[in-house]
Amino acid sequence: MRIGVVTFPGSLDDGDAARAARLAGAEAVRLWHGDPDLHGVDAVVLPGGFSYGDYLRCGAIARFAPVMESIIDAARGGLPVLGICNGFQVLCEAHLLPGALTRNQHLHFRNRDQWLKVEATNTAWTNRFTPGQEILIPVKNGEGCFVADQKTLDSLEGEGRVIARYVRGNPNGSQRDIAGITNEAGNVVGIMPHPEHAVEALTGPSLDGLGFFTSVLRALAGATADGQLAGGQQR
Amino acid sequence: MTTQPETVSSDAAPTKQSGFAATDVLVNEFAEGPDTVEKALASPDELQPHAELGLKDDEYERIRQILDRRPTASELAMYSIMWSEHCSYKSSKVHLRQFGEKAPANTRMLAGIGENAGVVQISDKIAVTFKVESHNHPSYVEPYQGAATGVGGIVRDILAMGARPIAVMDPLRFGAADHPDTARVLPGVVAGIGGYGNCLGLPNIGGEIVFDPSYQGNPLVNALSIGVLPVERLQKKEATGDGNIVVLLGARTGRDGIGGVSVLASATFDEEAEQRRPSVQVGDPFMEKLLIESCLELYDAGLVSGIQDLGGAGLTCALTETAAAAGTGMRVWLERVPLREASMSPTEILASESQERMLLIVTPENLDAVLKVAEKWGVWATAIGEVTPAGADGTPGRLVISWNDHVVVDVPPGSLADDGPVYARPLREPGDLILLQADRAETLPRPSTGDELRETVLRMAASPNLCDKTWVTEQYDRYVLGNTVLAQPEDSGVLRIDEETGLGVALSVDGNGRFARLDPYEGARLALAEAYRNVAVTGAEPVAVTDCLNFGSPEDPAVMWQFAEAVRGLADGCLQLGTPVTGGNVSFYNQTGAAAIHPTPVVGVLGIFDDVARRVPMGFPPPAKAGGDLLYLLGETRNELSGSEWAWVTHGHLGGKPPKVDLAAEQALGRLMSRASKAGLVSAAHDLSDGGLAQALLESCLRRDVGAKVTFPEDGNSAFVHLFSESAGRAVVAVPRGHDKAFLALAAEFGVPVSAIGTTTEEQALEVQDQFTIPLAEAREAWSGTLKKLFGGPAEASGAERSVTLELTDPRG
């Protein structure tokens, strides 16, 4: 399986995302923001960082990068896409996911080891977890406060599209403690904390982050087997 | 856009060191066009504002002799910058020589003092480069940008050596924690360091946060960066090769930071400090990130013949240093420099300290390839000049700079870069030192009962210098790049360098201004000893040193004496420990009016791990079924409290003589810890320093919410001395049951004094037998609330998170 990791100018965790994909058993393929060719990857990770300096608005410029046009099309066609931190912001700006990430309520950048409760496990990126499972993943952001209108929040919860919530403390003031969400099809996931920083005992607070990457491998294996996303919702 | 500097210059005109004459000159340039070499020859007697630019009369005379005419306005500005204290080290040079003269034999050093940063080989193929620098004055004037560009500047030094920057650290010193101005400076500095470093994608792995009234008007913002490079990628700054192209890479040049080094860094503060804000550079970390990636791509493609970063003194420094280093000349066309403001004068372009710029020397055939790489990363790259040959008789070439066909500069580059004035300034021991040293803290009233001791432990844990620093460190990204093995609050930052072999490094940076105030020679050696020990207790082998020497005005003989003593102490200490000084920085004029800061030598020590998997963390691990780990105190505890945190917190007292330094003992401790970690005999180790054993035990317990039961050895010391003495050369270690015999044998082999002081416990409390018990919840309450109360915002970090956080970093796990 080949997982593409996009590098925008200002991407910072692209190397870490590629490492995580490798450790999960995938081949990591580096994708360049200016190149619309996805080089036949089976899934894509939009990594953390400050794409284009986060000027204008986090993710607002990256969303127009040539590579994003291909990713947006492919995602609508079912390609598994994971947006981490800045990548989550890009997915929202690209309207692949609803809502927006705004300045942390306390107005500080915050880096800590954060407990999450996994909810939706029927997505391409979370099917290795069990509902209600608590995992420890580093969070580090200045603009990670998830906001959306009440109606959107209600439908996200109603349709089981919240993939994880913050527990034992909300690090940025996100509405309803939402840490990550998915699209209707379950192939596009955005998460604010950083799974790619929890994949090695030596450098991470846990190994819980690996689950996101092994999940997509299982989903893809399932997809090749029966032509649709394993555990994914019907489109 | 010209109004701002003009306004400021007129306001600042009365102060001798205002330095804005550079922009006064600019006014003339608009009126009559730039001052040229031609005009200088025609009007030899024109009065020039050299004094306002910080040049002494005799220095100005020397410039006239060198040029055999009066300097042009641009030349005058260039000399004033390059001959400033900050660039020329004119007051410190005669002392800094000792770092070379007393350098221990060392085969690892690939580049040393004089380069942008020292380079240390850590394996056949890999080298690391690291350096600490100050950005004190700008950070006081404009805390956010001052601190941010401090990070940016040191990172470019690392980049210029051919290395990929991989981490930063920041030793910070502020005035009294509860002083209103500290509430202005600290949050801005922390946000600036985080804002720049986080956006650059560099983990922040450690540093210091110290409060002391002596820094009230002069906070110290030092920044350290480390980078890694393949040995063969080491870069040079020499502008070699007649006809080679001089390329300016990175941000466009603007009016920010004009005169920064001569205005801010080379003069004491006065009431005009507020008006100097335009002398502070403004940073753009996104541009620096692009600059890093493009430079690394250029290095790997072998497209660079020479490179130098632009920092303090901007183009002036980069042009003169690269040419002087090669003995070549240079021809530069200033109108080619991309500007943010078209109206900038040649003097301003040469003096600008705009950030995120590098100067490249490339061969003509490589130019196109270089421009392509720059274009790929969206970075400006402009050919602004070319290298010219040295004189036929072997004399160095000249630096000739024109602006729209006006020749505004024609100088021997070496006269700016290397031949600046050198002063052997008068030294005098501070008049109050004898009395200060006689006023010993060992004679102060002490707590004696268990309740008094308990109250003192909690009170000290909550004091600004000893309290939990999470409020600050949570604002820094410590995970990015995925190689951070240990970060603050651990004794050292530990980084994995090679994923295959586990090769890694440990870094610690330490200083103690109070000790240095009491005895600058011993104070410098104590700073070195502490940084060395912090690296050693993690199991790494200390190999090299960088230093940032923060002092008051060199024009004050008492300050100069402190500086001379500190340098002598550090040089002697490094010789004895076999750890050479690879580079560093001197910051003078940390003085407001007559009040100088405590002399503050800050020392960074680099250590090497053959395999970072064996690093020893500071937190006691949860007790095993068989029972808790055994706790041992390494080193000798003496009745040493002068300059201690206890004397400061409980009596506001500073006097006496600092603790005894025994570098041989530090070395023995280091060798013991290295061997013990290789053999996997220790589960945790924590250096004893500020606050003594009491604070060390508390920190090791709180790290993972593990209790400890402690009994003091019968060695004649009172419980009070055991708890609060700050004797050097000590550490507390946790040894899993079954390893104790082997560990004690090892300690005996290295001759390290060791006493069994207890065990870790299931019960979450710190119990000192026959004295007191402190539940960890109560200790955490006292320890973790302080900075949040003082500065607001996020502070809490629950112990639960931490205990699980480090579950997997237990060396036995």
Interface residues (C-beta under 8 A of the other chain):
Chain A: P9 G10 L12 D13 G15 D16 R19 G48 G49 F50 Y52 G53 D54 Y55 H106 L107 H108 F109 R110 N111 R112 D113 Q114 W115 L136 P138 K140 G142 R168 G169 H194 E196 H197 E200 A201 L202 T203 G204 P205 S206 L207
Chain B: A191 G194 G195 N198 C199 L200 G201 D284 P285 F286 M287 K289 L290 W377 G378 T473 E474 Q475 Y476 D477 R478 Y479 V480 L481 G482 N483 T484 V485 R496 V612 A613 G793 P794 E796 A797 S798 A800 E801 R802 V804 T805 L806 E807 L808 T809 G813
